[in-house]
């Protein structure tokens, strides 16, 4: 992967912006209807518990339309941040691997998805607005941070085992890396406490659909980020090769 750190950062920011906007579009299509349904359930429950009509409740600080626009903004900023982090990671990783730039970009994006999305999701899946005790939000935030660190540790150890088995058959190296990753994640899952604040009366189908849509949005973000960064890297490499060949003539 060629280019200075500044070039990689600009490439990562552009890839991140593309990924964020694409993820926001997916979230608007598949996620927002689930959020609206969960909010409707929450409002119905609060009306039934308190005996107040919807008109008696205070208006939210940000309207639903504003929140939907905010999702594009939030995912766009998240994409920019992740793109910058991916570029910085690529700048360091390219000194320790012979992988071509596009494959390195895809590999780093896959590792980020595993650590930040997949590992946390299967331990602490996302919940819709109507689920969760506001008083436990700090505890749940720290648990999420802990499981993300677990994800990074598992990915790092998996890569280490893969390199440690250099000289072995490729399948043996992959099996060893996957086994190490799974073992670390399993130990972490057992050590971390469980969190289940879903009430029995919340529709299971809506809960499942919300979680799947949440996973779809974050996966879209990482897949688009990896593909966009890889494509921009390949394009830059070909452009540089053409310039070198043209100059050689």
N, C-alpha and C positions, 0 to 999 in steps of 0.2 A: 504494500500500500504506500504509494508515493505521496509527496506533498508535505508542506510544513504544518505545524500545529494549527496555525491560523487558517490555512486552507481546509484542514480537516474540520475545524470548528464551524466554519461557514457552511461546509457540506453537511455537517450534522444538524445545524440549525435549519437549513432548508428542508432536509429530510424530515426533521421533527415537526416542522410546520405542516408539511404535506400530510404526515401521519396523524397529527392532531386534528386537522380539519376533516380527514376521512373518518377517523374514529368518532368525531362529533356528529357527523352525518349518520353513521350507523347507530349511535346512541339515540339520536332524535327519532329514528325510524323504529328501532326495536326496543329501546329502553324506556323512553318517555311515556308510552301508553301504560306500561307496567307501573311506573311511578304515579301516574294519574289515578290508576285503579287502587293503589295502596293508600294514597292520600284520601280518596273517597271513603275507604274503609275506616281510616283513622278519624275522619270527620264524623262519620256515622256513629262510631263508638263513643266519641267525646260528646256528641249530642245526646246519645242514649244515656250516658253516665251522668251528665250534668244537667240534663233536662233543658238545655238552651238550644235555640235554633241557630242555624248557620249565620243568620243576620246579626245575632248578638255577639258573635265572636269578632275579635280584632282582626283587621286585615293584615296579612303578612307584610313584612318590610319589602320583600321582593315578590312581584307577581309571578305566576307560573310562566307567563310568556318571557318575563325577564330571566327566570331560572333556566328556561330552555335555551335562551341566547347565551346565558352564562356558561352552559355546558360546553358550547363551542369555544368560548374564551378560555375556560379552564383546561380543556383538552388541548387547545392550541398552545397554551403556555406550558402544559405538561410535556407536550411533544418537543417544544423548543428545549426545555431543560434536559429531557432524556437524550435528545439529539446531541447536545453539548457533552453530556456525560459519555455517550457512546463514542463520540469523536476523541475525547480524552483517553478513554480506555483503548481505542484503536491505536492511538499514538504510542501508548506504552506496549501494547501487545505485539505490534509489528516488529519490535526489536527482539522478540523471543519466539518467533514462529516464521516458518517459510510459507505459510498459507498465502495465496494471492488475496489482494484487497477485497474483492467481492465476497469470497468465502469467509474471510475474517470478519467482515461486517455482519454477515448472516449468523455466524457462530456467536458473536458477541450479543447480537439481538436475541438469539435463542437462549443464551445464558441469562440475560436480563429478564426475559419473559418467565423462565423457570423460577428465578430467585424472587422477583417482585410480584409476579402474578399467580403462577401455578401453585407454588408451595404455600403461600398464604391463603389462597382460595380454598384449598381442600382441608385446611384446618379451621379457618375463620371465614366462611363465605359471606359475601355481602348480603345485607338485609335491607328491605324496603323501608320507607319512612315510618310506617306504622309499627315497626318492630324495633325493640331496644329500649332500655331504661336510660334516660338522660343522665342519671346519677353515676352510671358506670362507664361513661364515654371515655374518661381518662384512662381507666384500667384497660378498656378494650383497645385504645390507641397504643398503649405501651405493649400490649400483647401482640398487636399487629407489627410493631417495630421489631419485637423479638423474633417473630416468625419470618420476617424479611431477612434479618441477620442469619437466621437458620438457613434460609434459602441460599444466601450468598456463600455460607460455609459449605453447604452440600455441593454447590456447583464448583467451588474452588477445589474441594477435596476430590471430586470426580475428575476434574481436569488434571490434578496432580497425579492421581492413580493412573490415568491414561498415559501421561508422560513417563511415569515410573515403569510402565510395562513396555517401554520402547524396545524393539527387537522381537517382540512376540507377534503372533498373528493378529491382524487388525480386529478380527472378531473377538479374540481374547482380550484385547485392550478395551474394546467397547463394553464387553460384558463386565470387566473389572470396574470401569468407570461408572457404569449404571448401577452396579451392585453397591459401590461405595456411596453414591448419591442417595440411593433408596435407604441404605442403612442409617445414614446421618439424619435423613428426614424422619424416618420411623422413630428413632431415639428422641428427636426433638418433639415430635407429635405426642409421644408418651409423656415427656417431661412437662410440656406446657399444659396448663389447665384448659378444660373445655369451656365454651361459652354457648349457652342456648337460652336466648331470651324470647323465643318465638312462642306466643300464646297458642293454646290448643284450638282456639276458635278462628285463627288466621287461616285463610284458604291455602292449602298445601300446593295446589296447582299454581296459584299466583306467586307464591314464594319461590317455587322452582323456576318459573319463567323469568322472574326478576333476576335470580342468581345467574341463570344461563345468559340472559341479555347483558348483565354486568361483565361476565367473563368474555362474552363476544366482543364487547367494546374494547376492553383492555387488550385482548388478543389481537384485535384489528390494529390497535395502536402500535404494538410491538412488531407485528408482521409487516405493516406498511413502513415502519421506521427502518427495519432491516433491509427490506427490498429497495426502498428509496435510496438509502445510504449506499447499498451495494451497486445499484444502477448508476448513481452519480460517480462512484469510485471507478467503475468500469468505463464510463464515458470519459472521465478525466484521463484515465490510463491510455485509452485509444487515441485521444486527442494529442497527448504528449508523444505517443509513438509516431503518429503522423507527422508531427512537427520535427521530430528527430530524423525521421526518414527523409523528409523534404529538405532539411538542412544538409543531410549527408550527400544529397545529389549535387 
